[in-house]
Amino acid sequence: MYWIRHLVGNGLRLLLHPSVLGRFALLGAFLRIEFKRKILVELCGRRLTSEHVFGQIIHFSDYSIFALVFGEVYLSGVYYFPARVAAPLIIDGGANIGVSLAYFKTIYPGCRVLAFEPNERNFELLQRTVRANGWTNTETYPFGLHRTAGEQWFFDYNGLPGSLSGGFWEPAEAGPAKSKTMVRTVRLSDYINEDVDLLKLDVEGSEMAILEDLMAADKLERVRQIIGEYHHHVKPDDDRLGEFLSLLERAGFGYHLCAALPLPFPQRQAQNFMFSAYRKAAG
């Protein structure tokens, strides 16, 4: 019953709202992926490790996780942005297995991308996707983005490549970890030498550290738009949302927030929400 409601709800939403990808084309892709997930994967037990989406090939290890991420990226259009040029420069922080990168390459085929992904297994799948599509002007880095360059423990809380459940926070703060690895961290400011059309951040709690680095290095002024996920209360008493928004305001950004919250209000619980920061018009 839940699956039927999922199909009908998303199907109606796609039909009623326009998409840069075309509402009927997107509806067709959604239904194809959902029926393959339900029938071939769940009922027949087949293991599918790649999928074609709007002419792009995406490699993954788990079809259900792929279907979930496809919905988050494609159905919502969360990472759409109006580009001023045919070849916008995009920085993909937390590129995962490359679903967001495939979306960018679909809406702006000529875009240039710098993609960062610290999880080793995710990075391998990301590179397979890049090679399979022959994407040019695409640089991939197996690094985490943070305030300083060095090494940090990276904790994986799911154990499945492609899942959105890994980060630099300690297991005591987020439950038991499936594994931990030491990864290299870099300062994003060292990679910005020209204007950036979009900075996409899905970095599981490191977004504040990244913006602080860019601000300190006078590189945030070179970013035109930011779309990302803010992780509130990764630590139960870590209330820095005001600082985060203040930093955006000081840097000359306006912003929108999209935060779903169950009621009555929970206390000291993790809450993730999307934000879009844009340059205010001069004057």
N, C-alpha and C positions, 0 to 999 in steps of 0.2 A: 504493500500500500504506500509506504514512504517513497519507493522508487517511482510509482505512478504520479504521485503529487510532485515529485522532483521534475519529472518530464513535463507535466502539464504546466507547472508554475514557470519554469524557465522557458518553455516553448511560447507561452503567452507573452512573457516579458520580451522575448526576442522579436516577436511579431509586432508588438506595440511600440518598440523603440528603435530608431534608426541606428545603424552601425556603419562605421567606415568600411567594414568588410562586407557589407550587404546583409540585410536582416535574414533573407531566405538562404543565402549561402552559409551564414553562421548557424542558422537553425538546422540545416542539413548536416553540417559537421558535428554539431552537438548530438543530434539523434543517432548518427552513425557511431560515434564514440560510445555513447551510453548503451546502445544495443549490443555492441561488441563486448563491452565490459560485462554486461549482465548475462548475455547468452554464451559467448565464447569463453570468457574468463571465469565467471562465477559458476555457471551451470555445467559447462563442458570441460573446465579445468585446463584450458589451453594457456600457455605462457606466451604472451605477446611482448616484444621488447622494442618495437618501433612503430611509428604511426606517421602518416602523411597528413599534414594540416595546411591547407591553402598553398599547396605546392612545396611546402618545406617538410623535410624528414626530421623527426625528433626521436632520439634514442633514449631509452629509460630501462629500468630493471623491473618495475612493477606497474602494470596497466592501471590499476585503481588509483595509485598515487598520481600517475600522469593525468588521468581523467579529472581528478580533483584540482590539480594545478591548471589544467586547461580551462576549467570553469572559472577559476579565480582570475586568470589573465585575459582570456578571450571573451567570455560571456559578459563580464563586467566592463571591459574596455578600460580598466583602471589605469593602464599605462599609455593611453592615447594622449597625444599632445600635438597642437598645431605647430608644424615646423615652418620656419621662414625660408629655408633653403632646401634644395633637393637632396643634399647629402648632409643632414644634421649630424653633429657629433654627440653620441650618447655614451654615458658611462653607466654600466650595469653593475652595481654593487650588490653582491649576493646573487650571481647569475644562475645558481643551482645547476640543473641539467640543460638549460638553454631554452626553456619554453618562452620566457620573456624576450630572449634574443630573437627567436623565430618570429614572434609577434612584431618586433621592431623591423626586422628584415622584410616582413610582408607589407607593412603600411608604408615603409620608406626603404625600398630596395637599395638605394644608393647610400644609405646611412653608414657612418663610421662608428665602430663600437669598441670600447675598452671594457672587457668583462672580467670581473674578479670573483673567484670562488675558492674558498680554502678547504672544503671537504674533498678529500682525495678521490673518492668514488664518484661524487657528483662531477668533479672536474674531468675525469676520464670520459664520462658520458657527454659532457659539454663539448669536449674536443671531438668526439665521434660525430656529434651533430654538426659541428662547424665543418669538419672534413667532408661529411656526406653531402652537404649542400654546396660545397665549394664557395663559401662566403668569403669575399674579399674585404679589405679594409676592416678586418676583425682581429683584435688582439685579445688573447685570453691569458690570464695570470692566476696561478694557483696560490694566491695570497689572500689573507684576510685584511680588511681595511680597519685601521684603528688610529688612535691619537698619536702613537709613536711606532717607529719601526723596531722590529725585534722578533721575539717568539712568544707564543702564548699557548696554553692548553685549550684545545677545541673539544667540546663535549657533544656527543651525538646521543640524543634522547629517544630515537626511534630505531635506528639500526638499518633502515632501508634507504638506499640511495634515492634522492629526489624528494624525500619527506622534508617538510619545513619545520624541523625541530632540532636544530643544532646551534650552538653559540659558545660564547666565551664565559657565560655565567657558570658558577659552581653548581655541582649536583645538589648540594644542600639547599640551593635556592630554587631548583626546578625539578626536584625528584631524582631518582636514580638514573644514571647515564648508562647507555649500552656500551659505549666505548669512549676513549679520549685519545687524542693525538696532539702532538706538538706541531703547530703550524707557524708559518712565517707571517708576520703582519707588516704592512707597509703604510706609509702616509699617502693618502690620495693626493695631497697637495704636490707631491713630487711628480705626479703624472699629468698635471694640468698646466699646459703652456699656451693655451688658446681658449677662446670662448667655448663653453659647453652648452649645447642646446637643451639637454635633459640629463639630470643626475637621478638615476633610479636607485633607491636604497631599500633592500630587504635584507638587513644585516643582523637581525635577531638581537637587538639591544645595543648595537654599537653606533647607532645613528648620531647620538649626541657627541661622542668622541670624534667621529669623522667631521662633523660640522665645526667643532671646536678647532680641529687641526686646520681646516680650510680657512676659518676666520683668522687664526693666528698668523697664517702664511699669506694673508691678503689674496687668497685664491677664490674665496666664496663669491667675490664680486664678478668673477668670470663665468659664473653659473647662471643661466637664464631661468631655468625651472627645475624644481625638485618634486618627484613623486615617490613616496615611500611609505613604509609602515613604521609607526612609532610603537615601541614596546614599553608600556607603562606598568610599573610595579613588577618588573622582572625580579627585583628584590622587594619584598613586601613594604619596606619603609623608604623606598627610593622614589621620592616625589620631586621630579625635576621637570615636569611638563612646562611649568611657568618659565624656567630658564631656557628650555628648548624653543618655545615660542618667542620669547624675548630676543634670543639670538637671531631668529629669522627676521624679526622686526628691525633690529639694529642693522642688519645686512640689507635692508630695503625690500624685503619680501612681504607680499600679502599672502594669505593662506586660507585654505578650506580644510575642514576636518570631517571625516566620516567615521563615527564611532557608535557601533551597535553595543548596547549595554542591557543586560537582563535586569528587570526590576523585581523586587525592591533592590536598591543599590547594595552590591557586595562591598566588603571592606578588605583592603590590603590584598586583593587578588589581582593576578596578572590580567591586563587588558591590552589587546592590540588593536590599533585603529590606523586607517589610512589618512595621509595628509598630502595635499598638493600645495606647493609654494611657488609663487609666480612674481615676476618683477612688476612693481607698480609703475603706472604711467608717470613719466616725468612731469613735474609741476603739479 
